Amino acid sequence: MTIGAFSIIRNEQNHVLLCLRADKDMWNLPGGRLEAGESPWDTAVREVYEEIGVVVKLDMLVGVYYKPTQDDLVFQFIGSIQEGVPTLSAEVRVVRFFDAGALPNNMAPLQRDRILRFYQDPTRMQWDTQ
């Protein structure tokens, strides 16, 4: 089983931060796979720092998703930038905030769905088998 952790980071206008990947033309939330001995929350913080160079504070877990066809478990957190300004890295070629109603077309459908579900009810914990 692979385990991943991603973060929804919003700005003052309630827009969500997305990263345009360096390896393909696809926008996504900052995040990635757990390393050995790492918790999902530590992974989320590390991945945000590695990808966009900011220290994030996780506010809460907002979703847990399982993809049985890939044997993949995904944790989704909401967080806020505590230190730094989003920058580019070897993994990210553009960082931008988007209104939830105007997400880019070239993003993973499951991530789009998870973001929209969060914005529909930010107080409700989401879980699903996809």
Backbone as JSON, one array per atom type, in Angstrom:
{
  "sequence": "MTIGAFSIIRNEQNHVLLCLRADKDMWNLPGGRLEAGESPWDTAVREVYEEIGVVVKLDMLVGVYYKPTQDDLVFQFIGSIQEGVPTLSAEVRVVRFFDAGALPNNMAPLQRDRILRFYQDPTRMQWDTQ",
  "N": [[0.85, -1.19, 0.0], [0.51, 2.2, -0.82], [0.9, 5.37, 0.75], [-0.23, 8.65, 0.95], [-0.05, 12.23, 1.48], [-1.65, 15.34, 1.4], [-2.07, 18.93, 1.15], [-4.49, 21.43, 1.64], [-4.13, 24.71, 1.15], [-5.05, 27.92, 1.91], [-5.56, 31.36, 0.9], [-6.08, 34.8, 2.02], [-8.33, 35.5, 0.59], [-9.71, 33.18, 0.44], [-8.91, 31.48, -1.55], [-7.48, 28.6, -3.13], [-4.25, 27.14, -2.97], [-2.37, 25.96, -5.63], [-0.06, 23.84, -7.39], [1.82, 23.82, -10.35], [3.02, 21.09, -11.84], [6.44, 20.16, -12.45], [7.16, 18.01, -13.99], [5.04, 17.31, -15.64], [2.21, 18.65, -17.42], [0.25, 19.5, -15.27], [-1.83, 20.58, -12.67], [-1.75, 20.5, -9.1], [-2.42, 19.84, -5.6], [-0.04, 20.68, -3.07], [1.96, 18.0, -1.97], [2.61, 14.49, -1.25], [4.14, 11.2, -1.13], [4.43, 9.17, 1.85], [7.4, 8.76, 3.75], [9.55, 6.16, 5.06], [8.78, 5.45, 8.42], [7.47, 7.84, 8.89], [4.82, 10.06, 9.79], [1.49, 10.75, 8.48], [0.83, 13.51, 8.84], [3.32, 14.68, 9.28], [4.44, 14.14, 6.81], [2.83, 15.74, 5.12], [3.58, 18.34, 5.95], [6.36, 18.28, 5.39], [6.37, 17.79, 2.59], [5.1, 20.1, 1.57], [7.01, 22.01, 2.27], [9.26, 21.07, 0.81], [8.29, 21.27, -1.82], [7.3, 23.94, -2.22], [8.66, 25.62, -0.5], [7.74, 26.74, 1.95], [6.84, 26.98, 5.43], [4.31, 25.2, 6.83], [1.41, 25.19, 8.88], [-0.57, 22.69, 10.03], [-4.03, 22.61, 10.25], [-6.23, 20.9, 10.47], [-7.3, 17.53, 9.82], [-9.01, 16.83, 6.9], [-9.91, 14.98, 5.12], [-9.97, 11.52, 4.15], [-9.03, 9.14, 1.9], [-9.41, 6.22, -0.07], [-7.99, 4.39, -2.64], [-8.78, 1.62, -4.08], [-8.05, 0.21, -6.44], [-5.47, 0.95, -6.86], [-4.35, 0.47, -4.48], [-3.95, 2.58, -2.61], [-3.76, 4.98, -0.11], [-4.93, 8.09, 0.91], [-4.36, 11.04, 2.71], [-5.85, 14.1, 3.5], [-5.22, 17.36, 4.4], [-5.98, 20.55, 5.93], [-4.28, 23.57, 5.92], [-2.17, 26.35, 6.94], [0.02, 28.94, 5.86], [2.85, 29.52, 7.73], [5.38, 30.52, 7.7], [7.48, 32.07, 5.36], [7.41, 32.52, 1.74], [5.61, 31.26, -1.0], [7.57, 29.51, -3.34], [9.33, 28.42, -6.32], [10.44, 25.11, -7.27], [12.43, 22.16, -7.96], [10.39, 20.38, -8.42], [8.16, 21.9, -8.96], [6.83, 24.22, -11.22], [5.19, 26.44, -11.4], [3.4, 28.36, -9.02], [0.28, 29.08, -7.73], [-2.67, 30.79, -6.57], [-6.07, 29.79, -6.68], [-9.5, 30.5, -7.25], [-12.05, 28.49, -5.89], [-14.15, 28.02, -7.58], [-13.06, 28.3, -10.05], [-11.11, 26.43, -10.88], [-8.2, 25.08, -12.53], [-8.4, 23.34, -15.71], [-6.6, 21.31, -16.26], [-6.02, 19.37, -14.1], [-5.71, 16.71, -11.7], [-8.55, 14.65, -11.68], [-9.57, 13.48, -9.27], [-8.34, 15.03, -7.26], [-9.44, 17.54, -7.84], [-12.14, 17.0, -7.3], [-11.98, 16.43, -4.54], [-11.14, 18.89, -3.49], [-13.33, 20.53, -4.18], [-15.35, 19.25, -2.74], [-14.46, 19.76, -0.15], [-14.72, 22.6, -0.06], [-17.47, 22.81, -0.31], [-18.43, 21.96, 2.15], [-16.68, 22.8, 4.64], [-16.52, 22.02, 7.3], [-17.03, 19.4, 7.55], [-15.79, 16.16, 7.81], [-14.35, 14.3, 5.24], [-14.54, 11.17, 3.59], [-13.81, 8.42, 1.48], [-14.07, 5.76, -0.88], [-12.43, 5.37, -3.81]],
  "CA": [[0.0, 0.0, 0.0], [1.17, 3.51, -0.75], [0.18, 6.35, 1.56], [0.13, 10.01, 0.59], [-0.64, 13.32, 2.26], [-1.74, 16.59, 0.63], [-2.55, 20.06, 1.96], [-5.23, 22.56, 1.09], [-3.64, 25.95, 1.75], [-5.86, 29.02, 1.38], [-5.12, 32.72, 1.19], [-7.08, 35.65, 2.68], [-9.54, 35.52, -0.25], [-10.23, 31.82, 0.48], [-8.48, 30.76, -2.75], [-6.65, 27.44, -2.82], [-2.94, 27.13, -3.6], [-2.06, 24.81, -6.47], [1.28, 23.8, -7.98], [1.94, 23.22, -11.67], [4.14, 20.16, -11.73], [7.55, 20.35, -13.38], [7.32, 16.83, -14.85], [3.93, 17.21, -16.58], [1.33, 19.82, -17.43], [-0.85, 19.19, -14.38], [-1.89, 21.29, -11.39], [-2.17, 19.68, -7.97], [-2.14, 20.32, -4.26], [1.27, 20.22, -2.61], [1.89, 16.76, -1.2], [3.31, 13.35, -1.81], [4.16, 9.92, -0.4], [5.1, 9.01, 3.13], [8.69, 8.08, 3.82], [9.57, 5.18, 6.15], [8.77, 5.98, 9.78], [6.9, 9.19, 8.9], [3.37, 10.13, 9.93], [0.87, 11.51, 7.4], [0.91, 14.95, 9.09], [4.71, 15.08, 9.03], [4.6, 14.1, 5.36], [2.19, 16.92, 4.55], [4.43, 19.5, 6.26], [7.61, 18.13, 4.65], [6.13, 17.93, 1.15], [4.85, 21.52, 1.28], [8.29, 22.7, 2.34], [10.09, 20.65, -0.32], [7.74, 21.69, -3.1], [7.13, 25.38, -2.4], [9.55, 26.36, 0.37], [7.11, 27.42, 3.09], [6.49, 26.19, 6.6], [2.87, 25.19, 6.96], [0.82, 24.66, 10.11], [-1.78, 21.94, 9.7], [-5.12, 22.95, 11.15], [-7.0, 19.68, 10.74], [-7.49, 16.51, 8.78], [-10.33, 17.07, 6.3], [-10.33, 13.89, 4.25], [-9.21, 10.28, 4.02], [-9.53, 8.51, 0.69], [-8.74, 4.98, -0.43], [-8.13, 3.99, -4.05], [-8.51, 0.18, -4.03], [-7.4, -0.29, -7.65], [-4.04, 1.28, -6.76], [-3.97, 0.21, -3.08], [-3.4, 3.88, -2.24], [-4.49, 5.69, 0.93], [-4.57, 9.51, 0.83], [-4.81, 11.92, 3.78], [-5.9, 15.49, 3.06], [-5.23, 18.3, 5.51], [-6.05, 21.97, 5.65], [-3.19, 24.22, 6.64], [-1.91, 27.76, 6.65], [1.44, 29.27, 5.79], [3.35, 30.14, 8.95], [6.66, 31.16, 7.44], [7.97, 32.01, 3.99], [6.59, 32.87, 0.58], [5.71, 30.16, -1.95], [8.58, 29.64, -4.39], [9.42, 27.28, -7.23], [11.43, 24.08, -6.92], [12.64, 21.18, -9.03], [9.13, 19.67, -8.63], [7.07, 22.84, -9.21], [7.25, 25.31, -12.11], [4.33, 27.6, -11.14], [2.57, 28.3, -7.82], [-0.76, 30.1, -7.89], [-3.92, 30.61, -5.85], [-7.24, 29.74, -7.55], [-10.84, 30.45, -6.68], [-12.54, 27.11, -5.99], [-15.06, 27.95, -8.71], [-12.31, 28.5, -11.3], [-9.92, 25.57, -10.87], [-7.74, 24.8, -13.9], [-8.89, 22.09, -16.32], [-5.56, 20.27, -16.26], [-5.67, 18.85, -12.77], [-6.2, 15.35, -11.45], [-9.98, 14.71, -11.35], [-9.84, 13.18, -7.86], [-7.96, 16.19, -6.45], [-10.47, 18.57, -8.07], [-13.33, 16.58, -6.56], [-11.72, 16.57, -3.1], [-11.12, 20.33, -3.18], [-14.7, 21.02, -4.26], [-16.09, 18.69, -1.59], [-14.05, 20.52, 1.04], [-15.31, 23.94, -0.11], [-18.92, 22.7, -0.11], [-18.69, 21.83, 3.59], [-15.35, 22.73, 5.26], [-16.56, 21.51, 8.66], [-17.33, 17.96, 7.51], [-14.71, 15.24, 7.45], [-14.69, 13.54, 4.04], [-13.84, 9.91, 3.34], [-14.42, 7.79, 0.32], [-13.32, 4.77, -1.65], [-12.54, 5.85, -5.19]],
  "C": [[0.89, 1.24, 0.0], [0.27, 4.44, 0.04], [0.69, 7.73, 1.18], [-0.58, 11.01, 1.48], [-0.55, 14.61, 1.46], [-2.35, 17.66, 1.51], [-3.33, 21.06, 1.12], [-4.75, 23.78, 1.86], [-4.42, 27.08, 1.1], [-5.25, 30.37, 1.72], [-6.27, 33.5, 1.83], [-8.39, 35.71, 1.9], [-10.21, 34.14, -0.32], [-9.94, 31.05, -0.81], [-7.51, 29.67, -2.34], [-5.35, 27.49, -3.62], [-2.75, 25.82, -4.37], [-0.67, 24.97, -7.07], [1.18, 23.18, -9.37], [3.2, 22.38, -11.66], [5.2, 20.43, -12.79], [7.65, 19.2, -14.37], [6.18, 16.63, -15.84], [3.03, 18.43, -16.43], [0.08, 19.53, -16.6], [-0.72, 19.97, -13.08], [-2.29, 20.31, -10.31], [-1.89, 20.4, -6.66], [-0.72, 19.9, -3.89], [1.1, 18.97, -1.74], [2.64, 15.65, -1.88], [3.26, 12.15, -0.88], [4.89, 10.0, 0.93], [6.45, 8.34, 2.94], [8.64, 7.13, 5.02], [9.63, 5.87, 7.5], [8.15, 7.35, 9.92], [5.38, 9.12, 9.06], [2.78, 10.9, 8.75], [0.98, 13.03, 7.61], [2.33, 15.46, 8.9], [5.0, 15.09, 7.53], [4.03, 15.35, 4.72], [3.06, 18.16, 4.75], [5.72, 19.44, 5.44], [7.41, 18.38, 3.16], [5.86, 19.38, 0.76], [6.17, 22.28, 1.29], [9.18, 22.35, 1.15], [9.6, 21.22, -1.65], [7.68, 23.19, -3.28], [7.86, 26.23, -1.36], [8.92, 27.14, 1.51], [6.87, 26.44, 4.22], [4.99, 26.33, 6.78], [2.48, 24.62, 8.32], [-0.47, 23.96, 9.69], [-2.85, 22.24, 10.74], [-5.99, 21.75, 11.48], [-6.98, 18.75, 9.54], [-8.9, 16.71, 8.23], [-10.79, 15.95, 5.38], [-9.39, 12.7, 4.31], [-9.85, 9.51, 2.87], [-8.72, 7.25, 0.39], [-9.04, 4.66, -1.88], [-7.78, 2.51, -4.14], [-7.79, -0.36, -5.27], [-5.9, -0.03, -7.64], [-3.49, 0.95, -5.38], [-3.27, 1.43, -2.49], [-4.32, 4.56, -1.23], [-4.0, 7.13, 0.96], [-5.2, 10.26, 2.0], [-4.79, 13.35, 3.24], [-6.1, 16.38, 4.27], [-5.56, 19.7, 5.01], [-4.98, 22.62, 6.51], [-3.05, 25.67, 6.23], [-0.41, 28.0, 6.68], [1.83, 30.02, 7.05], [4.62, 30.95, 8.71], [7.04, 30.98, 5.98], [6.94, 32.44, 2.97], [6.72, 31.73, -0.42], [6.69, 30.47, -3.08], [8.58, 28.38, -5.24], [10.51, 26.33, -6.76], [11.63, 23.18, -8.13], [11.34, 20.44, -9.36], [8.01, 20.57, -9.12], [7.56, 23.98, -10.11], [6.39, 26.56, -11.99], [3.56, 27.33, -9.86], [1.55, 29.42, -7.95], [-1.97, 29.75, -7.02], [-5.08, 30.68, -6.84], [-8.5, 29.82, -6.71], [-11.35, 29.03, -6.88], [-13.52, 26.95, -7.16], [-14.37, 28.09, -10.06], [-11.01, 27.69, -11.28], [-9.5, 25.27, -12.3], [-8.26, 23.45, -14.4], [-7.88, 20.97, -16.18], [-5.1, 19.95, -14.84], [-6.28, 17.47, -12.61], [-7.67, 15.42, -11.02], [-10.28, 14.43, -9.88], [-9.45, 14.35, -6.96], [-8.98, 17.31, -6.61], [-11.7, 18.26, -7.24], [-13.14, 16.78, -5.06], [-11.72, 18.03, -2.68], [-12.55, 20.87, -3.17], [-15.55, 20.5, -3.11], [-15.73, 19.43, -0.31], [-14.73, 21.89, 1.05], [-16.83, 23.91, 0.07], [-19.28, 22.61, 1.37], [-17.36, 21.67, 4.33], [-15.35, 22.18, 6.69], [-16.77, 20.0, 8.7], [-16.11, 17.16, 7.05], [-15.18, 14.4, 6.27], [-13.92, 12.22, 4.05], [-14.57, 9.21, 2.21], [-13.5, 6.7, -0.2], [-13.53, 5.14, -3.11], [-11.85, 4.91, -6.13]]
}
